């Protein structure tokens, strides 16, 4: 027979202690699971922030490690375009994704779904705004710029002096050519003929000894 019955003071104390130990054991077993469910601690860009420079990625920081697989981040711009690029990168308590260059000012919505440390998915949304000053002005491409047409260069006008020089040059070249040689021969023959005639006349004079 037990030394303590359930109705005795000792039995009630033992039952109370046993119940407390059981409750403590159950609480220790459940607590880690409950605390392992992730919550978002911070983000870059921050929720509700207005940016004057363009972010290159979205980084989410949680209170516990994020499990690999099944994670996703979507960043939707005011034009309805998803600017998220590539896959979600998990680094301990951080989940991040690269962004395409943002081209529109206005509000952007970040939607995320990550796998908590307890294996359950966690999803939520937040927004940030890009100021107009952060969007670079579009630059014209070289192909769009039309080259200026060059005006034709007028031909140099011929002057009288140049024309005279050309004529003189042509005449000079003509006289020093074959025509000049022929004229020289004719003149030489004429001179010789005159000398010969003069000699003959001198010989025919009366009293000439030769």
Beta strands, then each sheet from edge to edge (+ up, - down):
strand 1: 40-44
strand 2: 50-51
strand 3: 57-62
strand 4: 67-76
strand 5: 84-91
strand 6: 94-99
strand 7: 106-115
strand 8: 121-130
sheet 1: 1+ 3- 6+ 5-
sheet 2: 2+ 8+ 7- 4+
end
